[in-house]
Amino acid sequence: MHPASRGGRQILRHIARIAMIERGLQPEFPPAAMRQAAALGAPARAPRAATVRDLRALPWVSIDNDDSRDLDQISAGEALEGGSTRIWVAIADVDALVGLDTPIDAHARHNTTSVYTPARVFPMLPERLSTDLTSLGERQERLAIVAEMTVTADGRVGGSELYRALVRNHAKLAYPSVSAWLEGEAGPPAALGDPLLQRQVRLQDAAAQALRAQRHEHGALTLETLKTHAVFDGDALRDLERDRKNRAQELIEDLMIAANGAVAHFLDQHGVASLRRVLRTPRRWERIVALAEEVGEHLPAQPDALALNAFLARRRHVDPERFADLSLAVVKSLGSGEYLAQAPGGRATGHFGLAVSNYTHSSAPNRRFPDLISQRLVKAVLTGAPPPYPYEVLTGLALHCTEQEDKAAKVERRVAKSAAALLLAGRLGEQFDALVTGAAPKGTWVRILRPAIEGRLVRGFQGADIGHRLQVRLVRVDVERGFIDFERVH
């Protein structure tokens, strides 16, 4: 093992902290915020008002990453006549403990998001809240905002209602084990020993699949980009393992999309300005058309989500190994999602990738400030209070949240590159099988296959084009800057 790898966690933590500061993000909580967190009392144990429903008896479950403690939402379901399903999604009531314009709120408003790097997470809220007091932890009674929805057999949301409730998470589940069980590859996880909870998860899965099928019929895109996570042995960086989306992740994704749509609809119905999450019709559609032509496919001249998704589905079947690279190229051409203020009764911009017209972020208030904004707007309607954020204020917040989200993503990419360089630091001169992932005047990029790491091809790039397979040699790494250079082996 290379000497740098043995101290890898500390090296990457230092790089991450510097990257946060360089992007204008706050890596630590101000003293006033920490004092506020320390002074907070225990969360509610019983309904505080007649408007807070007691739903602790519902078979709530959470499904998240194995090591997640900041649980933002739990879900439950009930079969109805005619093949419909009643779905409840409970979202942690963060606002109950984080008051508007308090020190914790000011820090959250500045960063606007938790930042996830290989060796350190920079949480948006102090961990006393996000992993305890405002987390929907197993067997904990917590206040929540509940979106109750009726999902029809063909995957439409037939109706929805929002209200406050007291809830209790009956089982903390993890994506890998739930997915393996749903796919018939393993038995139920230990936390699903109760047959009632097993039926519950299967019911939610069926509703989620119906929701997904309905969105795909309207052009929701099937994309699969390459993501990895760092694996440490103590302080030493051992590997970068590839993350693959599984059925349990899709289950939660589909339920959250439905809940976010219900929140957007609720605010619009009550004439309240909201913060929408949008992905505009792609401006670089011609580049997506060109990508299709490169593999002998045809797309219409004007943006067409249905045609694009059909193309993606075919390529996933024909060339699964390169689908992640195609997905990444499409994602770059689609552009980034952004936040926009939506005036009451205004025309919704919509989300091109999800094929939904009314959409907000509301399901992760422990991790994203826009979700806390949505929560406060919903609670104002439920209590008859004036909106805490007028439309003019939301306009400024939309721009700020979009900018800070972009900065956070750049920090995460920066540290991920340093982690990749650190992992390869002791392998200079080694040869690897590689795939060309980018070829442009500004540079040619390749991804080695094991481990899945991308770097620049600095010599022998003439004639190399996207999709070509090459033999390359590692010639330089710079951990501090995250640079990895290869040369072509002739």
BELSULUR-V700282 format. One record per residue. N is the residue number from 0. PHI is phi in degrees with one decimal (NA if undefined). PSI is psi as a letter, one per 20 degrees, with the letter a starting at -180 (* if undefined). Layout:
[[N | PHI | PSI] [N | PHI | PSI]]
This chain:
[[0 | NA | p] [1 | -65.0 | q] [2 | -52.6 | h] [3 | -63.5 | h] [4 | -66.0 | h] [5 | -65.9 | h] [6 | -105.9 | k] [7 | -60.0 | g] [8 | -62.0 | g] [9 | -67.3 | h] [10 | -60.6 | g] [11 | -70.3 | h] [12 | -62.9 | g] [13 | -63.7 | g] [14 | -62.0 | g] [15 | -64.6 | g] [16 | -63.1 | g] [17 | -62.6 | g] [18 | -62.8 | h] [19 | -60.8 | g] [20 | -63.7 | g] [21 | -62.8 | h] [22 | -91.0 | j] [23 | 79.4 | j] [24 | -97.2 | q] [25 | -93.4 | o] [26 | -75.1 | h] [27 | -121.7 | q] [28 | -80.3 | p] [29 | -61.3 | q] [30 | -53.6 | h] [31 | -62.8 | h] [32 | -67.7 | h] [33 | -68.6 | h] [34 | -65.2 | g] [35 | -61.8 | g] [36 | -62.6 | g] [37 | -66.9 | h] [38 | -86.6 | i] [39 | -68.1 | q] [40 | -86.2 | r] [41 | -67.9 | q] [42 | -69.8 | r] [43 | -60.7 | q] [44 | -109.1 | i] [45 | -150.9 | q] [46 | -54.0 | p] [47 | -92.8 | i] [48 | -151.1 | r] [49 | -62.2 | h] [50 | -81.6 | i] [51 | -98.7 | o] [52 | -79.6 | q] [53 | -98.5 | o] [54 | -115.5 | k] [55 | -65.0 | h] [56 | -80.2 | i] [57 | -62.0 | q] [58 | -78.7 | m] [59 | -68.8 | q] [60 | -137.9 | q] [61 | -116.6 | q] [62 | -132.2 | p] [63 | -152.5 | a] [64 | -65.6 | q] [65 | -55.6 | g] [66 | -100.1 | j] [67 | -71.5 | p] [68 | -119.9 | i] [69 | -90.6 | n] [70 | -88.5 | o] [71 | -84.1 | h] [72 | -146.6 | q] [73 | -132.5 | r] [74 | -142.7 | q] [75 | -149.7 | r] [76 | -146.2 | r] [77 | -148.3 | p] [78 | -72.9 | p] [79 | -116.9 | r] [80 | -66.3 | q] [81 | 80.4 | j] [82 | 87.1 | j] [83 | -79.2 | r] [84 | -134.7 | p] [85 | -88.3 | p] [86 | -116.0 | p] [87 | -110.5 | p] [88 | -119.3 | o] [89 | -101.6 | p] [90 | -112.8 | p] [91 | -53.0 | p] [92 | -82.9 | m] [93 | -66.4 | h] [94 | -61.2 | h] [95 | -62.7 | h] [96 | -117.1 | i] [97 | -112.0 | n] [98 | -73.7 | q] [99 | -60.5 | p] [100 | 66.4 | j] [101 | -81.8 | r] [102 | -57.0 | g] [103 | -64.7 | g] [104 | -63.5 | h] [105 | -64.8 | g] [106 | -66.1 | g] [107 | -61.9 | h] [108 | -66.9 | h] [109 | -71.0 | g] [110 | -76.3 | h] [111 | 71.5 | i] [112 | -160.3 | q] [113 | -73.6 | q] [114 | -117.0 | p] [115 | -109.4 | o] [116 | -117.8 | r] [117 | -55.3 | h] [118 | -110.7 | i] [119 | -155.3 | p] [120 | -102.3 | p] [121 | -103.9 | n] [122 | -70.0 | q] [123 | -71.4 | h] [124 | -116.2 | q] [125 | -53.3 | q] [126 | -64.3 | h] [127 | -59.7 | h] [128 | -87.7 | f] [129 | -63.5 | h] [130 | -107.1 | j] [131 | -142.5 | e] [132 | -63.9 | h] [133 | -111.7 | j] [134 | -100.3 | q] [135 | -85.9 | m] [136 | -67.7 | r] [137 | -60.3 | p] [138 | 62.9 | j] [139 | -104.1 | p] [140 | -90.9 | p] [141 | -140.7 | q] [142 | -76.6 | q] [143 | -150.6 | r] [144 | -99.2 | p] [145 | -109.1 | p] [146 | -103.2 | o] [147 | -101.0 | p] [148 | -131.4 | q] [149 | -103.8 | o] [150 | -104.0 | o] [151 | -74.3 | r] [152 | -59.8 | h] [153 | -94.9 | j] [154 | 88.3 | j] [155 | -95.4 | q] [156 | -87.1 | o] [157 | -76.6 | h] [158 | -178.6 | q] [159 | -151.7 | q] [160 | -145.1 | q] [161 | -119.3 | q] [162 | -163.6 | r] [163 | -90.3 | q] [164 | -156.7 | r] [165 | -101.0 | p] [166 | -130.6 | r] [167 | -144.1 | p] [168 | -76.7 | o] [169 | -91.7 | i] [170 | -158.8 | p] [171 | -93.0 | o] [172 | -113.9 | r] [173 | -119.7 | q] [174 | -52.0 | g] [175 | -59.9 | g] [176 | -70.5 | h] [177 | -66.6 | g] [178 | -63.5 | g] [179 | -60.6 | h] [180 | -68.6 | g] [181 | -62.8 | h] [182 | -84.2 | j] [183 | 76.7 | j] [184 | -93.1 | i] [185 | -158.8 | r] [186 | -76.4 | r] [187 | -65.3 | q] [188 | -59.3 | q] [189 | -57.1 | h] [190 | -69.4 | i] [191 | -106.1 | k] [192 | -69.6 | h] [193 | -76.3 | o] [194 | -55.8 | h] [195 | -61.8 | g] [196 | -70.2 | h] [197 | -61.9 | g] [198 | -62.6 | h] [199 | -62.3 | g] [200 | -66.2 | h] [201 | -64.8 | h] [202 | -64.4 | g] [203 | -63.1 | h] [204 | -62.6 | g] [205 | -63.1 | g] [206 | -64.4 | g] [207 | -63.6 | g] [208 | -65.5 | h] [209 | -66.5 | g] [210 | -59.8 | g] [211 | -65.0 | g] [212 | -60.9 | h] [213 | -64.7 | g] [214 | -65.8 | h] [215 | -66.5 | h] [216 | -63.9 | h] [217 | -99.4 | j] [218 | 106.0 | j] [219 | -61.0 | p] [220 | -89.3 | q] [221 | -100.7 | o] [222 | -126.6 | q] [223 | -146.6 | n] [224 | -89.1 | q] [225 | -79.9 | p] [226 | -129.6 | q] [227 | -130.8 | r] [228 | -133.0 | q] [229 | -77.1 | q] [230 | -117.2 | p] [231 | -111.6 | q] [232 | -107.5 | n] [233 | 65.5 | d] [234 | -94.8 | i] [235 | -90.9 | p] [236 | -79.0 | o] [237 | -99.8 | h] [238 | -164.4 | r] [239 | -118.2 | o] [240 | -94.4 | q] [241 | -76.5 | p] [242 | -95.7 | p] [243 | -122.6 | p] [244 | -63.6 | p] [245 | -122.3 | r] [246 | -64.6 | h] [247 | -68.2 | h] [248 | -63.8 | g] [249 | -64.7 | h] [250 | -56.0 | g] [251 | -66.5 | g] [252 | -57.4 | g] [253 | -69.2 | h] [254 | -67.3 | h] [255 | -71.1 | h] [256 | -60.2 | g] [257 | -64.1 | g] [258 | -65.8 | g] [259 | -63.4 | h] [260 | -66.4 | h] [261 | -65.2 | h] [262 | -65.6 | g] [263 | -59.9 | g] [264 | -65.0 | g] [265 | -61.0 | g] [266 | -66.3 | h] [267 | -65.5 | g] [268 | -59.3 | h] [269 | -94.8 | j] [270 | 66.2 | k] [271 | -111.6 | p] [272 | -62.8 | q] [273 | -138.5 | r] [274 | -103.0 | o] [275 | -97.5 | q] [276 | -101.0 | p] [277 | -130.0 | q] [278 | -132.0 | o] [279 | -68.7 | r] [280 | -56.0 | p] [281 | -58.8 | p] [282 | -78.6 | h] [283 | -102.1 | l] [284 | -60.1 | h] [285 | -61.4 | h] [286 | -69.9 | h] [287 | -66.4 | h] [288 | -60.3 | g] [289 | -65.0 | h] [290 | -60.3 | g] [291 | -65.7 | g] [292 | -62.8 | h] [293 | -62.9 | h] [294 | -113.0 | k] [295 | 77.4 | k] [296 | -108.2 | r] [297 | -127.8 | p] [298 | -122.4 | q] [299 | -64.0 | q] [300 | -68.1 | h] [301 | -103.2 | q] [302 | -51.6 | p] [303 | -144.7 | o] [304 | -64.3 | h] [305 | -62.3 | g] [306 | -65.7 | h] [307 | -65.1 | g] [308 | -67.4 | h] [309 | -63.8 | g] [310 | -61.9 | g] [311 | -63.0 | g] [312 | -62.6 | g] [313 | -65.1 | g] [314 | -67.0 | h] [315 | -62.9 | h] [316 | -77.1 | g] [317 | -75.5 | g] [318 | -138.2 | m] [319 | -63.1 | h] [320 | -66.4 | h] [321 | -100.7 | j] [322 | -64.6 | h] [323 | -62.2 | h] [324 | -69.8 | g] [325 | -62.7 | g] [326 | -58.7 | g] [327 | -62.8 | g] [328 | -63.2 | h] [329 | -67.4 | g] [330 | -58.6 | g] [331 | -63.3 | h] [332 | -76.4 | h] [333 | -68.2 | h] [334 | 91.4 | r] [335 | -92.6 | q] [336 | -68.7 | q] [337 | -150.6 | r] [338 | -103.8 | p] [339 | -134.4 | q] [340 | -77.6 | p] [341 | -108.8 | o] [342 | -70.2 | q] [343 | -55.4 | p] [344 | 76.4 | j] [345 | -73.8 | r] [346 | -78.8 | p] [347 | -76.2 | p] [348 | -75.3 | h] [349 | 85.8 | r] [350 | -121.5 | o] [351 | -60.1 | g] [352 | -71.2 | h] [353 | -96.1 | i] [354 | 59.2 | l] [355 | -128.7 | q] [356 | -97.8 | h] [357 | -112.4 | o] [358 | -150.6 | p] [359 | -134.9 | r] [360 | -103.8 | p] [361 | -145.7 | i] [362 | -93.9 | j] [363 | -137.8 | m] [364 | -70.8 | i] [365 | -75.2 | h] [366 | -118.5 | h] [367 | -134.0 | p] [368 | -68.5 | h] [369 | -54.9 | h] [370 | -69.3 | h] [371 | -69.1 | h] [372 | -59.6 | g] [373 | -59.2 | g] [374 | -61.6 | g] [375 | -65.6 | h] [376 | -66.1 | g] [377 | -63.3 | g] [378 | -64.3 | h] [379 | -62.6 | g] [380 | -64.3 | g] [381 | -64.8 | h] [382 | -100.1 | i] [383 | 76.7 | j] [384 | -87.7 | q] [385 | -67.2 | q] [386 | -57.6 | p] [387 | -70.9 | i] [388 | -129.2 | o] [389 | -63.6 | r] [390 | -55.3 | g] [391 | -63.2 | h] [392 | -69.3 | g] [393 | -61.3 | h] [394 | -60.4 | g] [395 | -67.6 | h] [396 | -65.7 | h] [397 | -60.0 | g] [398 | -64.4 | g] [399 | -62.4 | g] [400 | -64.1 | h] [401 | -64.5 | g] [402 | -64.7 | g] [403 | -69.4 | h] [404 | -62.2 | g] [405 | -64.1 | g] [406 | -63.2 | g] [407 | -61.7 | g] [408 | -63.2 | h] [409 | -68.0 | h] [410 | -63.2 | g] [411 | -62.4 | g] [412 | -66.1 | g] [413 | -59.7 | g] [414 | -72.6 | h] [415 | -62.1 | h] [416 | -66.0 | h] [417 | -65.0 | h] [418 | -63.5 | g] [419 | -63.6 | g] [420 | -63.3 | h] [421 | -63.3 | g] [422 | -64.6 | h] [423 | -94.8 | j] [424 | -58.9 | h] [425 | -96.1 | j] [426 | -121.3 | k] [427 | -57.4 | p] [428 | 90.9 | i] [429 | -73.9 | q] [430 | -104.1 | q] [431 | -139.9 | q] [432 | -74.5 | p] [433 | -142.9 | r] [434 | -124.1 | p] [435 | -73.5 | p] [436 | -108.7 | i] [437 | -158.0 | p] [438 | -144.2 | o] [439 | -151.6 | r] [440 | -54.1 | h] [441 | -80.7 | i] [442 | 155.4 | r] [443 | -115.6 | p] [444 | -122.1 | q] [445 | -130.5 | q] [446 | -120.2 | p] [447 | -75.1 | q] [448 | -88.7 | h] [449 | -141.3 | o] [450 | -74.3 | r] [451 | -77.4 | n] [452 | -134.2 | p] [453 | -103.1 | q] [454 | -151.4 | r] [455 | -92.4 | p] [456 | -91.5 | o] [457 | -95.2 | i] [458 | -138.9 | p] [459 | 81.4 | k] [460 | -87.7 | i] [461 | -60.5 | p] [462 | 82.1 | i] [463 | -77.6 | p] [464 | -135.5 | r] [465 | -55.1 | p] [466 | 97.7 | i] [467 | -68.7 | q] [468 | -100.2 | p] [469 | -136.0 | r] [470 | -103.3 | p] [471 | -127.7 | q] [472 | -120.5 | p] [473 | -77.0 | p] [474 | -115.2 | h] [475 | -162.2 | q] [476 | -133.9 | q] [477 | -133.7 | n] [478 | -63.1 | g] [479 | -59.9 | g] [480 | -99.1 | i] [481 | 74.6 | k] [482 | -93.2 | p] [483 | -135.0 | p] [484 | -118.1 | p] [485 | -123.2 | q] [486 | -124.9 | q] [487 | -75.6 | p] [488 | -95.5 | o] [489 | -87.8 | *]]
